[in-house]
């Protein structure tokens, strides 16, 4: 028998404010057509004044608990993937822990930018497989609208805010690809590519900074590395692209998603898409897409999913799981 980390519940939260491309047309030198053509994005959500990343994460956490039929103290751990934590410390995860009334276990943040949720899932899987935790909530939450340079029209139109959460529980499997739960993970990073995507500030520099991106280079690396990591993760699980029911990708750019699916030989009809409605929500994009995909009736029990993401670092990776 093999211990698997099985999905028990999922939930998400989006800020109330919806920002369509038409609103950005009034604010910066861009057009709805330009944004749609280059990214596939039609609208995104922005946080309200005073609303923080931990606020969004807490709402998503409560939704996931409701979906799983659990209460906060049923959890052993919370792992929160974010690059936009409320404070330098303590972690946003501990703020969520307190907000949902969890009085036991432990909580911590993971920072791998857009790949953060994949890294956090891998962490959670390791905790469960090793016996250190039985139930782990994994959250991705971001307020990227606060990192935008509104004079840089090539990047500020791409990002949005939101949060998604997933609850994993230890269960016994047969050690076969037919098991439910996380079947394999694949993680990578290469710090030589830092200048392609980064924020030019931080606590040790005394500034908050703005997001900077070399879009063409990021696109090239993304398509190549995402397809490669997805194939590696499938190989580890003893599976192939033909076995995949759904790709649930990082929702950064429709062209990247389409090109990656093509390289994986998976039709777009088997890709869960939310980028048009949410924009790039960084570490929140995959759990948001999982929650929305389930709510739409796309993702069903027993489906084989591949999630993959790439972000600043560069950091990238993938997870294969059976719902």
Buried (B, 14 or more C-beta within 10 A) or exposed (E): EEBBBBBBBBBBBBBEBEBEBEBBBEEEEBEBEBBBEBBBBBBBBBBEEEBBBBBBBBBBBBBBBEBBEBEBEBBBBBBBBBBBBBEEEBBBBBBBBBBBEBEEBBBBBBBBBBBBBBBBBBBBBBBBBEEEBBBBBBBBBBBBBBBBBEEBBEBBBBBBBBBBBBBBBBBEBEEEBEBBBBBBBBBBBEEEBEEBBBBEBEEEEEEEEBBBBBBEBBBBBBBBBBBBBBBBBBEBBEBEBEBBBBBBBBBBBBBBBBBBBEBBEBEEEBBBBBBBBBBBBBBBBBBBBBBBBBEEEBBEEEBBBBBBBBBBBBBBBBBBBBB
